[in-house]
Amino acid sequence: MQQCHSDSIGRLMYMGTMALKKYLESRLRPYGLTAEQFQVLKNLSMNGGLPQSVVGEAVSKSPANITRILDRLEKKDYLERRDNPNDRRSSLVYLTNAGRDLMDKLLIELADLEEQVTKGIPAGNLAIMRNSLLQVLKNLDSYNNDGGTQE
């Protein structure tokens, strides 16, 4: 069996993602939230009144997963679903007052998140890193949207 190269780009991105999720969830634990739930609430705080399918796409969750996440957040009274006046088959998702209050608190609490995880990296390197990660995402998106074929 071949070992993973600990410094391959894919491995480092995976390990970074897992470490970031663990760090974020430790900061969210006192509020009873997961990283996925936070991403949904954050997206809704910037774009309220979205169809459930759009919320799922924005946070890269399948219809079944986004339904489960929304159900849990609705039970906590952080969001509500309302009938979509333009499409009877769908509902629009909004933050409640409790959800807005929580997000106001969390955005202040987590304002230092990027600074904490990039501590010690020079600004010029951060710009290169950001552009490189955007290109990786673009490449993967292109690959995934072409049905797995490379150009």
C-alpha positions as CSV (number, residue, x, y, z in Angstrom):
1,M,0.0,0.0,0.0
2,Q,1.3,3.4,-1.0
3,Q,1.6,6.1,1.6
4,C,0.1,9.6,1.2
5,H,2.7,12.3,0.5
6,S,2.3,14.6,3.5
7,D,3.2,17.7,1.5
8,S,1.1,17.1,-1.6
9,I,-1.2,20.0,-2.4
10,G,-4.4,17.8,-2.1
11,R,-3.3,16.4,1.2
12,L,-2.4,19.9,2.6
13,M,-5.7,21.3,1.4
14,Y,-7.6,18.4,3.0
15,M,-5.7,18.7,6.3
16,G,-6.1,22.5,6.3
17,T,-9.9,22.1,5.7
18,M,-10.2,19.6,8.5
19,A,-8.2,21.7,10.9
20,L,-10.1,24.9,10.0
21,K,-13.4,23.0,10.6
22,K,-12.2,21.7,14.0
23,Y,-11.1,25.2,15.0
24,L,-14.4,26.8,13.9
25,E,-16.5,24.2,15.6
26,S,-14.6,24.7,18.8
27,R,-15.5,28.4,18.6
28,L,-19.2,27.6,17.7
29,R,-19.7,24.8,20.3
30,P,-20.8,27.3,23.1
31,Y,-23.6,28.4,20.7
32,G,-24.7,24.8,19.9
33,L,-23.9,25.2,16.2
34,T,-21.9,23.2,13.7
35,A,-19.7,24.7,10.9
36,E,-22.4,23.8,8.4
37,Q,-25.2,25.5,10.3
38,F,-23.0,28.6,10.7
39,Q,-22.4,28.7,7.0
40,V,-26.1,28.6,6.3
41,L,-26.9,31.3,8.9
42,K,-24.0,33.5,7.6
43,N,-25.3,33.1,4.0
44,L,-28.9,34.0,5.1
45,S,-27.6,37.0,7.1
46,M,-26.2,38.4,3.8
47,N,-29.0,37.2,1.5
48,G,-32.3,36.7,3.3
49,G,-35.4,35.4,1.6
50,L,-33.7,32.7,-0.6
51,P,-35.2,29.5,-1.9
52,Q,-34.1,26.5,0.0
53,S,-32.4,25.1,-3.2
54,V,-30.3,28.3,-3.5
55,V,-29.2,28.1,0.1
56,G,-28.1,24.5,-0.5
57,E,-26.1,25.5,-3.6
58,A,-24.5,28.5,-1.8
59,V,-23.1,26.2,0.9
60,S,-22.5,23.2,-1.3
61,K,-25.0,20.9,0.3
62,S,-27.3,18.3,-1.3
63,P,-31.1,18.9,-1.1
64,A,-31.4,16.2,1.6
65,N,-28.6,17.7,3.7
66,I,-29.8,21.3,3.4
67,T,-33.3,20.2,4.5
68,R,-31.8,18.5,7.6
69,I,-29.7,21.5,8.4
70,L,-32.6,23.9,7.9
71,D,-34.9,21.7,10.0
72,R,-32.5,21.8,12.9
73,L,-32.0,25.6,12.7
74,E,-35.7,26.1,12.4
75,K,-36.2,24.1,15.6
76,K,-33.7,26.4,17.3
77,D,-35.8,29.4,16.1
78,Y,-32.9,30.8,14.1
79,L,-34.7,30.7,10.8
80,E,-38.1,30.4,9.2
81,R,-39.5,29.2,5.9
82,R,-42.2,31.2,4.2
83,D,-44.2,30.4,1.1
84,N,-42.6,31.6,-2.1
85,P,-45.2,33.9,-3.8
86,N,-43.5,33.2,-7.2
87,D,-43.4,29.4,-6.9
88,R,-45.9,27.4,-4.9
89,R,-43.6,24.4,-4.9
90,S,-40.8,26.1,-2.9
91,S,-40.4,28.2,0.2
92,L,-38.1,31.1,1.0
93,V,-35.8,30.9,4.0
94,Y,-35.3,33.9,6.3
95,L,-33.4,34.5,9.6
96,T,-35.6,35.1,12.6
97,N,-34.9,37.9,15.1
98,A,-33.1,35.3,17.2
99,G,-31.1,34.2,14.2
100,R,-30.1,37.8,13.4
101,D,-29.1,38.5,17.0
102,L,-27.0,35.3,17.0
103,M,-25.3,36.2,13.7
104,D,-24.5,39.7,15.0
105,K,-22.8,38.2,18.0
106,L,-21.0,35.5,16.1
107,L,-19.7,37.8,13.4
108,I,-18.1,39.9,16.1
109,E,-16.8,36.8,17.9
110,L,-15.3,35.3,14.8
111,A,-14.0,38.6,13.3
112,D,-10.5,37.5,14.1
113,L,-10.9,34.0,12.5
114,E,-8.9,34.7,9.3
115,E,-6.3,36.6,11.2
116,Q,-5.9,33.7,13.6
117,V,-5.5,31.0,10.9
118,T,-3.1,33.1,8.8
119,K,-0.9,34.5,11.6
120,G,2.7,34.7,10.6
121,I,2.1,34.7,6.8
122,P,3.2,37.8,5.1
123,A,0.5,39.8,3.3
124,G,2.1,39.2,-0.2
125,N,2.1,35.5,0.4
126,L,-1.6,35.7,1.5
127,A,-2.5,37.3,-1.8
128,I,-0.7,34.6,-3.7
129,M,-2.3,31.9,-1.6
130,R,-5.8,33.4,-2.1
131,N,-5.3,33.6,-5.9
132,S,-3.8,30.1,-6.0
133,L,-6.7,28.7,-4.1
134,L,-9.2,30.5,-6.3
135,Q,-7.5,29.0,-9.3
136,V,-7.6,25.5,-7.8
137,L,-11.3,25.9,-7.1
138,K,-11.9,27.2,-10.7
139,N,-10.0,24.2,-12.1
140,L,-11.9,21.7,-9.9
141,D,-15.2,23.4,-10.8
142,S,-14.4,23.2,-14.5
143,Y,-13.4,19.6,-14.2
144,N,-16.5,18.7,-12.2
145,N,-18.8,20.5,-14.5
146,D,-17.3,18.8,-17.6
147,G,-18.3,15.5,-16.2
148,G,-14.8,14.6,-15.1
149,T,-13.1,15.1,-18.4
150,Q,-10.0,17.2,-18.8
151,E,-9.3,19.5,-21.6
